[in-house]
Amino acid sequence: MAVQSDSKKISVNSTISLKGIVKAIFKDTVHVQIGGKIITIPTSEFLFEKPVQ
């Protein structure tokens, strides 16, 4: 007897807001301290907008 596995994809599109202390900013990464951990976030994850004048 063959077992068929249905592959189902789950996608989540949500935004999470966390407060942290920015420890370092480099060309392609930002290092943020949240609690006792330092998390590296690639700048490609950020959505930059032009300031309204």
Secondary structure by P-SEA (a helix, b strand, c coil): cbbbbbbbbbbbbbbbbbbbbbccccccbbbbbcccbbbbbbccccccccccc
